[in-house]
Amino acid sequence: MVQFNSARLDASFAALSDATRRGVLEQLGRSDASISDLAERFHMTLTGMKKHVGVLEQAGLVTTQKIGRVRTCRLGQRRLEEEAAWIEGRRQVWEARFEALDQIVEELKTREQSDG
């Protein structure tokens, strides 16, 4: 059984639960950007974007570096493997349940047809 770091999963899923933060990750996947550029792109205040970037940074999904007056954001080192493995485990459980349900439905159909 795979062991997952619960705090890390919680931080990742909390960070990913917001559409703006997912958009920031998509944008940073294309190129690094300053917090000011991100705030402008997402039509929000600098303070609001700093908060979003802070959540992403705490989850390890984004890193920032201040050079002079500009804070540049880039994707962090984390690749979400642990999160993907957790999701895959849940998918497998659901898949097995649906397969079992399909089998029950097929058995009921067969019985119904034979009972006529």
N, C-alpha and C positions, 0 to 999 in steps of 0.2 A: 504494500500500500504506500502510495506517495504521500509524504508529509509536506504540508504547505505552511508557510509563514503567514499566520492569520493577520497580523498587523500590516504586513506588506500587501496582502491581497486587499484588505480593507482600504488602505491608502490608494492603491491603484484604481479600484472600482469606484471609490468616492471621486477621485480625480476625473475618471472617464465618464462619470454620470452626467456631466454638464456638457451641453452641445458646444459652448464657446471653447471650453478646454479641449474637446476633441478637434475642433477647428484649428486651434492653435497648434496642436500636434501635427495635423495635416499640413499646415503652412510651414512649420519648421522641418517637416520631412522634405519639403522642396528646397528650402534655403534658410539659413540663420536669419534672425530679424531682431531689431531692437524692440524694447517694450513699447516705445513710442510708435513704431511702425505697426506693431500688432494692435495697439489701441485704436489707431486710425483705421486699420483694415476692418476691425470688428465694431467700429462706431461706438466706442465706449471711452470712458475717462481713463486717464493714465493710472489713477488710483485703483480703479476697477480691474484693469488689466494686470497691475502689479499683484493684486490678490489672486487672480487666476493663475498667474505664473508661479506664485508662491505655493499654491496647492500642487501644481504639477512638479515643482522642484522638490517639495517634501516627499512626494511619491517616487522620486528618482527618475521621472520621465523627462525632465528638462533640466539643463544646467544654465547658469547665467554667469557672465563675466563683465565686470565693470571696467571700461577703458575710458578714462577721462570722465565725461558727464554722461556717457552712453552705456547702458546696460544691454548687452547682446545676449539673446537666448538661442540655445541650440538643443537638439534632442539629447537626452541623457544616454548613459551607457546601457540602461535596462532595455531589454528587447521583448518583454512581456511573455517570456516562455512559461513562467510559473502560472500566470493568469490563463494563458491559452491551455495549459495542461489541466487546470482546474475546470475550465469550461468544457473541455473535451471529455473529462470524466463525467460531468453532468449530462452531456449529450449522449454518451454511451448508456447511461442509466435510463434515460428517456427512450432511447432507441429500443432497448431491450423490453421496456414496458409496452411500447407500441407494437412490437413484434408479437409479444404474448397476447395482447388484445386482438390483433389481427388473426392469430391462431384460434382464439375463442370464437370470434365472429365466423370464421370459416367452418368451424365445427358445428356451430348453431345453424348455419345455412345448410350444411350437409344433412343434419338431423331433420331440419324442416322439410327439405326436399324428399327425404326417404319416408317421412311420416305422411307426406302428401297432403 
